[in-house]
Amino acid sequence: MDRLKKLFLFCLVAMSTSYVTVWSARRENPANMAKSQGFLQKLDTAQASVLSSLGMPASAGVEVLRYFDDPTKDGYSIKHVDQYRTNMNVHASSGVYNHVFWWIGQEIGVKAAFECFLIALRVYWRERSDFEDGACGVLRGTYDAGFDMVLVQDSFSKVGINGDDCLDLGSLVTAALQDGVLKTGLKVSKIRHPLFKVVVPSGKTSLTAEVTGAGHQVTISESHDRSATPRSSGQGSTQAAVNAGETLYIRVFSDSESDEAGEVKVTYS
């Protein structure tokens, strides 16, 4: 039941964070989440009802509170921005973000989706953030957490949100690696791939990337996109010929289902 309580908290927070999508609705904050956590300890039947909306079994006769897979099932919520109307009730309009949360959960898992939304809420969302601003916040949170930005961007497109101010996902890659400086404290897994940007210094023609951690792999690529063919890759380290001034991306990943600690360093010659 502890696992169900945690999953219910994920769902509840996703519902509360979706209020950011309409500027006239007051944004829920982390303090409200903390208050909600204690309240959840008493909500076993409600947990089941929300979990059922995510395709998980629930107790017979329990009313569903929110339908993440299809918010319109409740008769008043919307699930696409084309359905939004001015002055729409926030509980109805929040269906858009409930639904995108469901899509992201299908791609990277509920826990990972929750983490992306939580970072957006804590760091990037503002009082008057709209649907598009909110998407960019979640995408930035996705990058910060090390998850796949392309999958999250695709999930937003399914509800009609493009994230116009952050269409270039490469611009969201803000963490840089300096020559010979070890970057510590990484979390690495099958789905969590820390991503860094480097700009090749003048006079350098070779770049080596090294990672620590059992089975950790590293790539040097011309694109932030995980599907792009890397210039070089290897387990533990990799090396590539480079040109002065070009921008490259360093990705660290592993085959582990759970997070593992890692470190990364680049050197030029």
Stockholm file with secondary structure:
# STOCKHOLM 1.0

chainA/1-269         MDRLKKLFLFCLVAMSTSYVTVWSARRENPANMAKSQGFLQKLDTAQASVLSSLGMPASAGVEVLRYFDDPTKDGYSIKHVDQYRTNMNVHASSGVYNHVFWWIGQEIGVKAAFECFLIALRVYWRERSDFEDGACGVLRGTYDAGFDMVLVQDSFSKVGINGDDCLDLGSLVTAALQDGVLKTGLKVSKIRHPLFKVVVPSGKTSLTAEVTGAGHQVTISESHDRSATPRSSGQGSTQAAVNAGETLYIRVFSDSESDEAGEVKVTYS
#=GR chainA/1-269 SS CHHHHHHHHHHHHHHHHGGGGSTTSCCCCHHHHHHHHHHHTTCHHHHHHHHHHTTCCCCTTCCCSCCSSCGGGGSSCCSSGGGCCTTCCHHHHTHHHHHHHHHHHHHHCHHHHHHHHHHIIIIICCTTCCHHHHHHHHHHHHHHHTCCHHHHHHHHHTTTCCCGGGCCGGGGCCCBCCBTCCEEEEEECSSCCCEEEEECCTTCCEEEEEEESTTCEEEEESCSCTTSCCSEEEESEEEEECCTTCEEEEEEECSCSSCEEEEEEEEEC
#=GC SS_cons         CHHHHHHHHHHHHHHHHGGGGSTTSCCCCHHHHHHHHHHHTTCHHHHHHHHHHTTCCCCTTCCCSCCSSCGGGGSSCCSSGGGCCTTCCHHHHTHHHHHHHHHHHHHHCHHHHHHHHHHIIIIICCTTCCHHHHHHHHHHHHHHHTCCHHHHHHHHHTTTCCCGGGCCGGGGCCCBCCBTCCEEEEEECSSCCCEEEEECCTTCCEEEEEEESTTCEEEEESCSCTTSCCSEEEESEEEEECCTTCEEEEEEECSCSSCEEEEEEEEEC
//
